[in-house]
């Protein structure tokens, strides 16, 4: 058992209701569902899933820390890239999954200082509880700008401007595949036989689009020990949908992951699936369904291919650290005042975490896909790694 703090009674009751819901779906489906569907329910089942159930997720009191939660400097640097794209397309921004709203506040306030506010700032958010927190954050920190913000729960029919997706792709439901002795299976979820656990892994022969996608990957042989990995078909389909909708502008995708040649290494034989609970990481997605985040690393080559196949241009790809430095992160830090002040030193520590290779700087990557944007984007002016895709 993992060394995790125990949930409270209310949280356990919510998890039990979600467990019953998932169990009923598995039974109705004949005893097995693909992991993709399990992850979808565990994260997004109305009123019960991790992102829809109401528990605090971000920051010190939640389960994990995102870059905007570390420091407003992340959003301030990102705003420089947003400004450049808006000036080349339209003064509109759409953020995908805005968390607790701090990135929206930081980007808007910096754009205001740059005299380049967007006409509107949209937030695509499925969780009613998170929408409420985002409104509260905006009204508390930037009430003068709150009227520019609107919410939606589906992709717009058409859009021009900037689409921001910070740590959004990793939360899209994943298909899990298992290769062993030359056989390709899809890993799914069945009802556990024992009384101590509700669910168990069960492999069935991969079929259809999952099998086709798996066959295109440079997977190691597998052998007797097997090789398990994930395919994010949902994220690729999401990017393809933007190919139909984006008239002019760019998608800025920031997440943790690798190009394909680094993703499917023999050393990653157990995949990248990870759960986050109270700032602890563990690998059991069946422990307390609905109370932990479930994520997987992003195959950025697959995301770039999906955009290119949908008619979008690959505008740049690099590490998060290089991207933020290109966008003027150190200039933003310099505005924090004397270098021996407490505020500056705290901010400098956050900058190190965002940029150093051993921290978030190398693990996280930035990818830009767009249409009708000429020239080299600011965030990729140095250290562009498109050749690695």
C-alpha positions as CSV (number, residue, x, y, z in Angstrom):
1,X,0.0,0.0,0.0
2,X,1.2,3.5,-0.8
3,X,2.1,5.9,2.0
4,X,-0.9,8.1,1.5
5,X,-3.1,10.2,4.0
6,X,-6.5,8.7,4.4
7,X,-9.5,10.5,2.9
8,X,-12.3,11.8,5.1
9,X,-15.6,10.1,5.4
10,X,-17.4,12.4,2.9
11,X,-14.7,11.8,0.3
12,X,-14.8,8.1,0.8
13,X,-18.6,8.2,0.4
14,X,-18.3,10.1,-2.9
15,X,-15.7,7.6,-4.1
16,X,-17.9,4.7,-3.2
17,X,-20.8,6.2,-5.2
18,X,-18.5,6.6,-8.2
19,X,-17.2,3.1,-7.7
20,X,-20.8,1.8,-7.9
21,X,-21.4,3.8,-11.0
22,X,-18.4,2.5,-12.8
23,X,-19.1,-1.1,-11.6
24,X,-22.6,-0.9,-13.0
25,X,-21.3,0.2,-16.4
26,X,-18.7,-2.6,-16.4
27,X,-21.4,-5.1,-15.6
28,X,-23.7,-3.7,-18.3
29,X,-20.8,-3.9,-20.9
30,X,-20.3,-7.6,-20.2
31,X,-17.7,-7.4,-17.6
32,X,-15.0,-5.2,-19.2
33,X,-14.5,-1.6,-20.4
34,X,-11.4,-0.1,-21.9
35,X,-9.2,2.0,-19.6
36,X,-10.1,5.0,-21.7
37,X,-13.7,4.8,-20.4
38,X,-12.7,4.1,-16.8
39,X,-10.4,7.2,-16.8
40,X,-13.2,9.3,-18.4
41,X,-15.6,8.3,-15.6
42,X,-13.0,8.6,-12.8
43,X,-12.2,12.2,-13.9
44,X,-15.4,13.6,-15.4
45,X,-18.5,11.6,-14.2
46,X,-21.0,14.4,-13.4
47,X,-20.9,15.4,-9.7
48,X,-18.6,12.5,-8.8
49,X,-15.4,12.5,-11.0
50,X,-12.2,14.0,-9.9
51,X,-12.7,17.2,-11.8
52,X,-16.4,17.5,-11.2
53,X,-16.8,16.4,-7.6
54,X,-15.9,19.5,-5.8
55,X,-12.7,18.7,-3.9
56,X,-9.8,21.1,-3.9
57,X,-7.2,20.0,-6.5
58,X,-4.7,22.8,-7.0
59,X,-2.1,24.4,-4.7
60,X,-0.8,23.5,-1.3
61,X,-4.2,22.3,-0.1
62,X,-4.8,20.2,-3.1
63,X,-3.2,17.3,-4.9
64,X,-0.6,18.9,-7.1
65,X,1.0,22.3,-8.0
66,X,0.9,23.7,-11.5
67,X,3.2,26.4,-12.9
68,X,0.6,29.3,-12.4
69,X,0.3,28.2,-8.8
70,X,4.0,28.5,-8.3
71,X,4.4,32.1,-9.4
72,X,2.5,34.8,-11.5
73,X,5.8,35.1,-13.5
74,X,4.7,32.1,-15.6
75,X,1.6,33.9,-16.8
76,X,3.4,37.2,-17.2
77,X,6.0,35.6,-19.5
78,X,3.4,33.6,-21.4
79,X,1.5,36.9,-22.0
80,X,4.4,38.1,-24.3
81,X,3.7,35.2,-26.6
82,X,0.0,35.7,-26.4
83,X,0.4,39.3,-27.4
84,X,2.5,38.5,-30.4
85,X,-0.1,36.0,-31.7
86,X,-3.0,38.3,-31.0
87,X,-1.4,41.1,-33.0
88,X,-1.0,38.7,-35.9
89,X,-4.5,37.3,-35.8
90,X,-7.3,38.5,-33.5
91,X,-7.5,39.9,-29.9
92,X,-9.2,36.8,-28.5
93,X,-8.0,34.3,-26.0
94,X,-9.5,30.9,-25.1
95,X,-8.0,29.0,-22.2
96,X,-8.7,25.2,-21.9
97,X,-9.3,24.0,-18.3
98,X,-8.3,27.1,-16.3
99,X,-7.8,25.4,-13.0
100,X,-8.4,27.9,-10.2
101,X,-8.2,30.9,-12.5
102,X,-4.7,32.2,-11.6
103,X,-3.3,31.9,-15.1
104,X,-6.2,33.9,-16.5
105,X,-5.6,36.6,-14.0
106,X,-1.8,36.7,-14.5
107,X,-2.1,36.8,-18.3
108,X,-4.9,39.4,-18.4
109,X,-3.1,41.7,-15.9
110,X,0.1,41.5,-17.9
111,X,-1.7,42.1,-21.2
112,X,-3.3,45.1,-19.6
113,X,0.1,46.5,-18.6
114,X,1.2,45.9,-22.2
115,X,-1.8,47.8,-23.5
116,X,-2.9,44.7,-25.4
117,X,-6.0,43.4,-23.6
118,X,-8.0,40.8,-25.5
119,X,-11.6,41.8,-26.4
120,X,-12.7,38.6,-24.7
121,X,-11.0,35.9,-22.6
122,X,-12.9,32.6,-22.9
123,X,-12.5,29.6,-20.5
124,X,-13.6,26.2,-21.6
125,X,-14.4,24.5,-18.3
126,X,-16.6,21.4,-17.8
127,X,-16.6,21.6,-14.0
128,X,-19.2,23.9,-12.4
129,X,-17.3,23.9,-9.2
130,X,-14.1,25.1,-10.9
131,X,-16.0,27.7,-12.8
132,X,-17.1,29.1,-9.5
133,X,-13.6,29.2,-8.2
134,X,-12.3,30.8,-11.4
135,X,-14.9,33.6,-11.0
136,X,-13.9,34.1,-7.4
137,X,-10.3,34.4,-8.4
138,X,-11.0,36.9,-11.1
139,X,-13.2,39.0,-8.9
140,X,-10.7,39.0,-6.0
141,X,-7.6,39.8,-8.1
142,X,-8.8,41.6,-11.2
143,X,-12.4,42.7,-10.8
144,X,-12.0,45.4,-13.5
145,X,-11.2,42.7,-16.1
146,X,-13.8,40.2,-15.1
147,X,-16.4,41.4,-17.6
148,X,-14.1,40.3,-20.4
149,X,-14.2,36.7,-19.3
150,X,-16.8,34.2,-20.4
151,X,-17.2,30.4,-20.1
152,X,-18.2,27.7,-22.5
153,X,-18.4,23.9,-22.3
154,X,-17.8,23.0,-25.9
155,X,-15.3,24.0,-28.6
156,X,-16.5,27.1,-30.6
157,X,-17.6,26.6,-34.1
158,X,-14.9,29.0,-35.3
159,X,-12.1,30.9,-33.6
160,X,-9.3,33.3,-34.3
161,X,-6.7,34.3,-31.7
162,X,-4.9,32.3,-29.1
163,X,-5.8,29.0,-27.5
164,X,-4.0,28.3,-24.2
165,X,-3.8,24.7,-23.0
166,X,-1.5,24.4,-19.9
167,X,-1.6,20.9,-18.5
168,X,-4.8,20.0,-20.4
169,X,-3.6,17.2,-22.8
170,X,-2.3,15.0,-19.9
171,X,-5.8,14.9,-18.4
172,X,-7.5,13.6,-21.5
173,X,-8.5,9.9,-21.2
174,X,-5.9,7.4,-22.4
175,X,-6.0,4.0,-24.1
176,X,-3.6,1.6,-22.6
177,X,-2.0,-1.1,-24.7
178,X,0.1,-4.2,-23.7
179,X,2.6,-5.9,-26.0
180,X,3.8,-9.4,-25.0
181,X,5.2,-12.2,-27.0
182,X,4.2,-10.5,-30.2
183,X,0.5,-10.1,-29.2
184,X,-1.0,-6.6,-29.0
185,X,-3.7,-6.3,-26.3
186,X,-5.8,-3.4,-25.0
187,X,-5.7,-3.1,-21.3
188,X,-9.1,-2.5,-19.7
189,X,-10.9,-2.8,-16.5
190,X,-13.0,-5.6,-15.0
191,X,-14.6,-6.2,-11.7
192,X,-12.2,-7.6,-9.1
193,X,-12.8,-11.0,-7.7
194,X,-11.6,-10.2,-4.2
195,X,-13.6,-8.1,-1.6
196,X,-10.7,-5.7,-0.9
197,X,-10.7,-4.1,-4.4
198,X,-13.5,-3.2,-6.8
199,X,-11.6,-3.2,-10.1
200,X,-8.8,-5.1,-11.7
201,X,-6.8,-4.9,-15.0
202,X,-7.8,-7.2,-17.8
203,X,-6.3,-7.4,-21.2
204,X,-8.2,-8.2,-24.4
205,X,-7.0,-8.3,-28.0
206,X,-6.6,-4.8,-29.4
207,X,-9.0,-3.9,-32.2
208,X,-10.0,-1.1,-34.6
209,X,-8.4,2.3,-34.3
210,X,-6.5,1.4,-31.1
211,X,-4.8,-1.5,-32.9
212,X,-4.1,0.6,-36.0
213,X,-2.5,3.4,-33.8
214,X,-0.5,0.9,-31.8
215,X,1.0,-0.7,-35.0
216,X,2.3,2.7,-36.1
217,X,4.3,3.2,-33.0
218,X,8.0,2.3,-32.6
219,X,7.4,-0.1,-29.7
220,X,10.1,-2.3,-28.3
221,X,9.6,-6.0,-28.9
222,X,7.9,-6.7,-25.6
223,X,9.3,-10.1,-25.0
224,X,8.2,-12.3,-22.0
225,X,8.2,-9.4,-19.6
226,X,5.8,-7.4,-21.8
227,X,5.7,-3.7,-22.6
228,X,2.8,-1.4,-21.5
229,X,2.2,2.1,-22.7
230,X,-0.5,4.6,-23.5
231,X,-2.0,6.2,-26.6
232,X,-3.8,9.5,-26.3
233,X,-6.3,9.3,-29.2
234,X,-8.5,11.8,-27.5
235,X,-5.9,14.6,-27.5
236,X,-5.1,13.9,-31.2
237,X,-8.8,14.1,-32.0
238,X,-9.1,17.3,-30.0
239,X,-6.3,18.9,-32.0
240,X,-7.8,17.7,-35.2
241,X,-11.0,19.4,-34.3
242,X,-9.1,22.7,-34.0
243,X,-7.9,22.2,-37.5
244,X,-11.6,22.6,-38.6
245,X,-12.2,25.6,-36.3
246,X,-9.1,27.7,-36.2
247,X,-9.3,30.4,-38.8
248,X,-6.2,32.4,-37.8
249,X,-4.1,32.2,-34.7
250,X,-2.3,29.5,-32.7
251,X,-2.7,26.8,-30.1
252,X,-0.1,27.0,-27.3
253,X,0.2,23.6,-25.7
254,X,2.3,23.3,-22.5
255,X,2.5,19.9,-20.8
256,X,4.9,17.2,-19.6
257,X,6.0,14.6,-22.2
258,X,8.4,13.7,-24.9
259,X,8.9,13.4,-28.6
260,X,8.0,10.0,-29.9
261,X,11.6,8.6,-30.1
262,X,12.0,9.4,-26.3
263,X,8.5,8.3,-25.3
264,X,8.6,4.6,-26.3
265,X,11.9,3.6,-24.8
266,X,12.6,0.1,-23.4
267,X,13.2,1.7,-20.0
268,X,9.6,2.9,-20.0
269,X,8.2,-0.6,-20.1
270,X,5.5,0.1,-17.5
271,X,4.2,3.2,-19.3
272,X,3.8,6.8,-17.9
273,X,0.4,6.5,-16.2
274,X,0.5,8.3,-12.8
275,X,-2.0,9.3,-10.1
276,X,-1.7,12.4,-7.9
277,X,-3.1,12.6,-4.4
278,X,-2.2,15.2,-1.7
279,X,1.1,16.0,-3.4
280,X,2.0,12.3,-3.6
281,X,2.4,10.3,-6.8
282,X,1.3,6.7,-7.1
283,X,0.5,4.2,-9.9
284,X,-2.8,2.7,-8.8
285,X,-5.7,4.2,-10.7
286,X,-8.2,2.0,-8.9
287,X,-7.4,3.3,-5.5
288,X,-10.2,5.7,-4.3
289,X,-11.7,6.5,-7.7
290,X,-12.6,10.1,-8.1
291,X,-10.2,11.3,-5.3
292,X,-7.0,11.3,-7.3
293,X,-5.9,12.8,-10.6
294,X,-5.0,10.3,-13.3
295,X,-2.5,11.5,-16.0
296,X,-0.1,10.3,-18.6
297,X,2.8,12.0,-20.4
298,X,2.2,13.5,-23.8
299,X,3.6,12.1,-27.1
300,X,4.3,15.5,-28.7
301,X,5.1,13.9,-32.0
302,X,1.6,12.6,-32.1
303,X,0.2,16.0,-31.3
304,X,2.3,17.7,-34.0
305,X,1.2,15.1,-36.5
306,X,-2.5,15.5,-35.6
307,X,-2.1,19.3,-36.2
308,X,-0.3,18.9,-39.4
309,X,-2.8,16.4,-40.8
310,X,-5.6,18.8,-39.9
311,X,-4.0,21.6,-41.9
312,X,-2.2,23.4,-39.1
313,X,1.4,24.6,-39.2
314,X,3.9,23.4,-36.6
315,X,5.1,26.8,-35.4
316,X,7.6,25.7,-32.7
317,X,8.5,23.0,-30.2
318,X,10.9,23.4,-27.3
319,X,11.4,22.8,-23.5
320,X,9.3,24.9,-21.1
321,X,12.4,26.4,-19.7
322,X,13.7,27.6,-23.1
323,X,10.2,28.8,-24.0
324,X,9.8,30.9,-20.9
325,X,13.3,32.4,-21.1
326,X,12.6,33.3,-24.8
327,X,9.4,35.0,-23.6
328,X,11.3,37.3,-21.2
329,X,10.8,35.4,-17.9
330,X,14.0,37.0,-16.5
331,X,12.8,40.4,-17.4
332,X,9.6,39.7,-15.5
333,X,11.7,38.6,-12.5
334,X,13.8,41.7,-12.6
335,X,10.6,43.8,-12.1
336,X,10.3,42.2,-8.6
337,X,12.5,44.8,-7.1
338,X,15.8,44.6,-5.2
339,X,17.6,41.3,-5.6
340,X,18.1,40.9,-1.9
341,X,14.4,41.4,-1.0
342,X,12.4,38.5,0.2
343,X,9.9,38.7,-2.6
344,X,12.6,38.6,-5.2
345,X,14.3,35.6,-3.7
346,X,11.0,33.7,-3.5
347,X,10.3,34.5,-7.1
348,X,13.8,33.5,-8.2
349,X,13.3,30.2,-6.5
350,X,10.1,29.7,-8.6
351,X,11.9,30.7,-11.8
352,X,14.5,28.0,-11.1
353,X,11.8,25.4,-10.7
354,X,10.1,26.5,-13.9
355,X,13.3,26.5,-16.0
356,X,16.0,24.2,-14.6
357,X,16.4,20.9,-16.5
358,X,16.2,18.8,-13.3
359,X,12.9,20.5,-12.4
360,X,10.0,21.5,-14.7
361,X,12.2,23.1,-17.3
362,X,13.0,20.0,-19.3
363,X,10.2,17.6,-18.3
364,X,7.6,20.1,-19.6
365,X,7.5,21.1,-23.3
366,X,5.8,23.8,-25.3
367,X,4.3,23.2,-28.7
368,X,2.6,25.8,-31.0
369,X,0.3,24.8,-33.8
370,X,-1.4,27.5,-35.9
371,X,-2.7,28.9,-39.1
372,X,-2.1,32.3,-40.8
373,X,0.9,33.2,-38.6
374,X,4.0,34.2,-40.4
375,X,7.6,34.3,-39.1
376,X,9.2,32.8,-36.0
377,X,7.3,33.0,-32.8
378,X,9.0,34.7,-29.8
379,X,8.8,31.6,-27.6
380,X,10.7,29.5,-30.1
381,X,13.3,32.1,-31.3
382,X,16.1,30.1,-29.6
383,X,16.3,26.4,-29.0
384,X,13.5,25.3,-31.3
385,X,13.4,21.5,-31.4
386,X,11.0,20.9,-34.2
387,X,13.6,18.6,-35.8
388,X,13.2,16.3,-32.8
389,X,9.6,15.7,-33.6
